[in-house]
Amino acid sequence: MSAAIKISDAEKQVNEFLERTHQLFIGGKWVTAASAETIDVENPSTGQFLTRIAAGNAVDIDRAVASARNAFTSGPWQKMPASQRSLLLYRLADAIESNFEAIVLLESLDMGLPVTVGRHVDIPKAIEWLRYYAGWANKISGETPLASSGVTGFSFTLREPIGVAGLITPWNAVFLMAVNKIAPALAAGCTCVLKPAELAPMTALFLGDLIAQVGFPEGVVNIVTGLGPVAGQALVDHPGVNKISFTGSTRVGKSILQSAAGNLKRVTLELGGKSPIVVFADADLEKAAKAISGELFFKTGQYCAAGTRLFVHTKVFDPLVEKIVTRARTLKIGPSALSDSEMGPIISQKQLDRVMGYIDGARAQGATVVTGGGRIAREGYFVEATVLTNTRADMSVRQDEIFGPVICVDRFEDGDDLDKIASRANDSIYGLAAKIWTRDLGTAHQMARKLHTGSVIVNGGGGESPLPFGGVKMSGMGRENGLEGVLSYTELKSVAMGF
């Protein structure tokens, strides 16, 4: 995608944005938080102060929900034709495209996303998804069952917007996830309150500027920054919120599910993962190694669907591991704003310590560190891409979601049937995603059915349309993306009429 503005202009734009006094976006205006307290935001590539944001609390959440409720029940949004909602989403996509380089740079400084990833993955995908969901706004419909001849009556179903949606997004895909939750909610006719993660909220706030610029009615989208246990919890607890969509840890997801019982909110939870990768002897090793290596350092391993448990047929175990290790050792690790950095930093000192704790713990329990395993001595929060062998299923490094560039590699034998291989791959509390590498379509189809996950990717496959995404077991409930993602923001009403 060509940049709409020069990078020098983007740097100026980002610097001016960061120097602003950051407030809360409520009712179409930037307003001061009730407490006037702030939260410092760091640049993870340097560990240094970047800017500060408003620390919203329950009072601010109440104001934001009231604004969203008013927009939903009595504002122009309620009467706006679906085609007009669609047009606003298209305009927002255009506005993002016009500010493309600024968003890329801001995301890089704020959460450590390498600019190459921002330019080629996250920001283009956000634009693509906005336009995709814009197309759904005027295509949501109910059904009319076929009636028997002579029946005096008429029955049908309606799809109605669920109301006010509370959207809680993670720090590892700030802009992309904000768009991916706002867009289907608005396409369905809902209004929303967005609470971005406090570790990296800046592009979500930048999005607020664009939402105001393109002409969304006041209160349709509200953005409240603040701590998760304060602002996030207040949003979950609020009786005026009809649905919560949360992406984050399983621990917090469980808490949200309990809190939502207060008024039986609808809940969509996209939680943790410990995704298995299964490589059979007939796999294309070059393609598999490239994809697996890419997963190892993509977003520094800080994404939920990362393949972190690798099971390889013994015949190709050594050559595959060698290819992955070679790539890990030649990886360019550095500040995310540098165009040649292939892997950026861990989000914070706390998370870096956590990642190192898992690596050191595995080493102490007898695992072999084939490559990596250490912090990188430089400013910021950097760790080496790490490949472990000789791990056991009962080790925490094999069971827990680490959220870092750490992969555990194990082997299976000639005599292992698909049920046995699948059983090992399924040996996890999580069930978000799985990957299979084989040239045998029969093996691929059988394994896809045997793996207990929300999605399965075979030989690196993927399509342009957003497939439904979500997990089973402790990886969550409900689905986002695609038509299912839009319909999750609706209620189904049955109407039976007699004449």
N, C-alpha and C positions, 0 to 999 in steps of 0.2 A: 504494500500500500504506500502510495506516495504521501509524504508529509504535507499538510496543508500550510504549515508555517515553517520557517527556517529554525534549525536547532538553537541558534543564538537567540532568536525571538522566544523560543520555548523556555530557554533558561531564564530569560528576563521575566517571562510570565509566571513561571514557577516561583522564582525568588520573591516576586511581588505578592503572590498568593500566600507563601509561607510567612511573610512578614505581617500579614493581616492579623487582626484580633479575631480569632475564630469563635463563632457563636453557634447557636442551634437554629436549624431551619424549621420554623413552625408557622403554619398559616401563610406560606409563601413569602415570609420575611425572615431575616436573620435577627435573632433576639438573644439577649443575655440570659445565661443560665440562672436559675433561682438562687443558687448558693454563691454565685460568682467565683466558685472554685475552679481550678484548672488542673490539667494533667499534662505532664511533659511527654513529648514524643521524641524518640531517638532515631538516628540514622544507623541501622544495624551494620552498615559497611564501615563505620567509623566508631560507633559507640558513643557518638557525641550528640548533643542537643540539636534537634531539628526545628521544632516549633512547639507550641502548646495549644491544647484544645479545651473547650468548655467541659466541665464535669457535670453533666446533667444528672438529675435525681428523679424521685417519684413525682415531685411537683411538675417538673418539665415534661415527664412522660404523660402526666394527666392532661397538661395543656396540649400536647401533640395529639393524643388520642381524641380529645374533644374537637380539635381542629379537623382531624380526619373524619370523625363521626358527622360533624356538621357538613363537610364537603360531600359525604356519602348520602346523607338524608335530605338535605335542603339546598345544597349548592348547585351550580350549573353542571357538575359532573354527572349527577343523577339523570338529568334530562338530555345530556349530550349524546347524539347518535354514535353508534359504534364506529362508523366510518370516520368521525371526527377524532375519537380516541386513537384510532389507528394512525391518523395523520399526525397527531402529536408525538406518537412513538417514532414514526419515521423522521420527524423533525429533530427529535432528540438524538437519533442515530447520526443524522447529518451534523449536528452540533458537536458530537463526539469526534467525528471525522475531521471537523475543522480545527479541533484542539488536540489532534492526535499526538503530536510529539510532546506537548506539555503534559498530557496524561501519562505517557510512557515514562517520562523523566520523573514526574512526581511519584509514580508507583515505585520506581527504582529507588529513589531516595528514602521513601517511607517504609517499604517492607522488604527491600533487598532483592527485588526481582530484576535479573539482568535485563538491560534495555533490549537486547536481541529477542528475549522471550516476550517482553511486553509488546514489541513491534510486530512480531510474527505470530503470537499466540493469543495472549490475554485481551489486548485491546481490539484487534480485529474480530476476535470471537464475540466480544461484547457487542460490537456494532452489528455483526451477523445475527446474533440472537435477538437484538432489539427489532430488527427488520422482520425476522421470522415471527416473533410474537405480534408485531403490528398487523401481520397478515391474518392472525387468528381473531382479532377483535370483532370483526363483523361476520364470523363464521361459526360462532358458538350457538348451538341450537338444541332443542329437545327432540322428542320423537312422537310420532303418531302411530300407534299400533294399528294393524289391519283389523278392521271390525267385520264381524259376520254380517251377511246380508240380512236386512230387515231389523237390525238392532236400532232402537230409538235412543240415541245418545252419542256422545263423542268424548273420547278419552285422549289425553296427551300429557307430555311431560314438559316442564320448563326448566331451563338452567338460569339461575339467578346468582348475581355476585354475593359472596358470603358476607361481605361487610368490610370491617376494618381489619387489615392484616398487619401483624407485628412481624417484622423481618429482622432476624439477627444473623449477621454475617461474620465470617472468620477473617483472620489477618493474612492468610496465605494466598488469597486471590481477591483482593479488596474490591477493585473496580468491577471485575468480571462477575463476582457473586452478587454485588449490589444490583447490577443490571439484571442478572439472571433471576433475581427474586422480584424486583420492582416490575419488570416488563410483563410477566404473565399475570400478576395481580392487577395491573392497570388494564391489560387486554380483556380481562374478565369483568371489569367494571368496579373493582374494589378501590378503596383508598388505603394508604399504608403509612406506617411509622417504621423507619429504618434505624436500627441501632448497630453501627459498625463496631468491629473490635477496636478497643482502645489502643492496642499496640501499633496499629497502622490504619488510621481512619481518614487520611487526607484526601485520597481520590474520591471517597464517598462524599466528602464535603464539597469537593470541586464539582461533583455531579449535581449537587444542590444548586449551584450557580447556573448550570446549563438547563436544569429543569425550570428554573424561574425565567430564563431568557427565552425559551421556546414557547412559553405561554400556557403551561398547565395551570388550571384554576387553583386558587389558594386552598391549601389544606389537603390536596390530593396526595402529595408526597411530603412527608415530614421527616427530618433527620435529626436524631438526638444522639450526641456522643456522650460517653461516660463509662464508668466501670461496669463490667458484667454483673457482679453481685448487687449493684445498686440500680442503674438504669435498665439493664437487661432484665433483672428480676422484676422490677416494677412493671415493665412491659408485659411480661408473662403473666403476672398476677392481675393485671388490670381487667375489670369486668366488662369494659367497653371494647375489648379486642376480641374478634370472632375467630381468628386463626393465628397461629404462630408457625412460621417457617424458620427453622434453625439449622445452621450448618456449623459443626464444631465437635467437641469431644463427647464421647459416650457418657462420661460422668455428668456433664452439664445437661446432656439430652435426657437422662433419667430424671434429673431434678425438674426439668421443664415439663415432662410428662406428668409428674406428680402435681405440680402447680396448676397445670391446665385443667385439672379435675374440678377446680373451683367453679367454673361456669361451663365446663365441658367444651372448651375451645377445641376446634379442629387443630391437629398438629401434624406437621411434616418434619421429620428429623433425618438429616443426612449426617451421619456420625463417623466414628473412626473406622479404620481398616487395617488389615494385615494381609494384603493380597498375595495369593500364591501365583507363581509362574511355573508351568510344567513344560519342559522341553524334551521331546522324544528324539530317538536316535536318527530319525529321517528328517529332522528339521533343517531348514536353511540356516546354518550357524552364523553366517555373516549378518543376515538380517536380524536374527534373534539377538546376537551379541550387541549390535548397534542399538536395538530397541531397549534391551535390558539395561545397557550402560546408560542410555538416555534417561531411563526412569531413575537410575541411581542418583543422578545429579540434577535432574529437572526440579527447579525450585528448591534445590538443596535437600531433596527428599521430603520436603514439607508439603505434602498433599495426600489426601485421604486414600486415593486409589493406587498409590505407589506399590509396585510389585517388590515386596521386601523378603519374601520366602521363595527361594528358587530351588525347584526339584528337577534334576537333570539325569537323563539316562546315562548309565556308567560308561557306555561306549563313547559318548561325546562330552563327558564331564570335564576332562582335562583341557581339551582344546577350547571349549566354551569359556571356562574360567580364565584361561590365559588371555583370551580376547578381551574379556571384561576388565581384567586387571590391567592390561596394557592401556586400555582407554582411560581407566581411572587414574593411572599414573601420569598420563599426558594431558590431563584435564587442566584447562586454564582457570584457576580459582582467583577471584579478585573482587574489588569493589563493583557493585552492580551497575553503576553508571558508566563504566568503561565498556566500550563496544566490543572488546575482545574477551571479556569475562564470560566464561561458559557456566560457571557456578558461582553464586553469590554467597552471602553470609547466612547464618542462622539468625532468626528474628531477634533474639535477646540473649543476654548473659545467662539468665535462668534456664532458657531452653538449651543453650550450648552445654551448660553443666549437666543437664538431664541426658542429653545425647552421649556425652562422655561417660556418664555413669553407667549407661547400658553397655558401652564398648568395654570399659574397664571391668565391669561385672562379668561379661562373657569371657574375657581373657582369663580372669581369675578362676572361672569354672571349667577351663580346659579348651575353650574355643581357639581356633587358629586365626590370627589376623593375617590374611594373605597380602593385603595392601591397605594403606591408610591407618586408621585407628588413633590419630593424634590431632590435637589442636594445631592451628597454623599460627605461628608467632608473628602477628601483625595487629594493628589497631582494628577494631571491629570484632565480630563474632564468627570466626571461620573454623571449619573442621574439614579434615580430609575425607574424600570419598572412601568408604570402608567396605571391604569384602571379607566375610567371615566364613570359615568352613569348620567342620567338626563340632557343630552345635547340636544340642539335643532338644527334643520337642518340649521338655519341661523347663528350659531356660527362659528367663524373662525376655531376653533379646529375640526369642522366637515367638513369644506369645503376646507381648505388649506392642502397641503402636508407638514407635520411637519418634517419628516426625523428624528424621534426619537422614543423611545419605549413607545408610547402613543396610546391607543386604546379607542374608544368611543363605548359604548354598549347601544343598544336600543332594545325594544321589539315590536313584532307584535302579533295580537290577532287571535283567532280561526276563526273569521268571515272575516279576510283579505284574499282576493283571490290573486292569483299569480300575476295578473296585478298590484295590489296595492303594493304588496311587492316589485316587480321589479321596480316600479316607485320610491319608496323610495331609493332603492339601486342605481338607475340610477341618483339620484339627486346630480350630481356632474359635474364639468366641465371636469373631467378626465374620462378616459375609458381604463385603461391598463389591469387590471386583476380582476377576481371575483372568489369567492369560494362558493361552495354549499355543505351542509351536509344534506343528507336524504337517507333513505333506499328505497324510492319509485322512481323507474327508470322513471316513467312517469313525476313525479314532477321535477326530475333532468333534463330531456330532455327539458321540457317546459321552465324551468327557464333559462337554458343555452341559449335558443333562445331569451328570453326576456331581458337578461342582455346586455347592450350596452358596451361591452368591447372587447379587442383584444384576450383575452384568458379566459377560464373558467375551473376551477379545481373542480372536484366533488369527495368528500370523500377522499381528499388528493391524488388523482390519479396523475400519471406521468409516462412517458416512458423513455427509454434509449436514443432514437433518439431525437436530438434537434428539437422540434416542432417550427414552425415559431412563432416569438415573436415580439410584437409591440402593439401600442395602437390606439384608435380612439379618437375623440374629441381632447382635449388639451393634450392628452398623446402621440401624435406624428403622424407620417406618415411613411408608408413603413414597411417592416418586416425584421428581422434578424433571423438567425438560419435556419437549414435545407437547402433544395435545393433553396427555395426562397431567402435565405440569400446569396447564391453564385450567383444566377442569377441577384441579384441587383447590382452586379459589372460588368454586361455585357450590351452590346447594341445588339438589335435584328436587323439584316439586312435581307431584302427580296431580293432575286435574281430571275429574270424571264428571261430565255434564249430562244431564238428562233433559229431554225436551217435553 
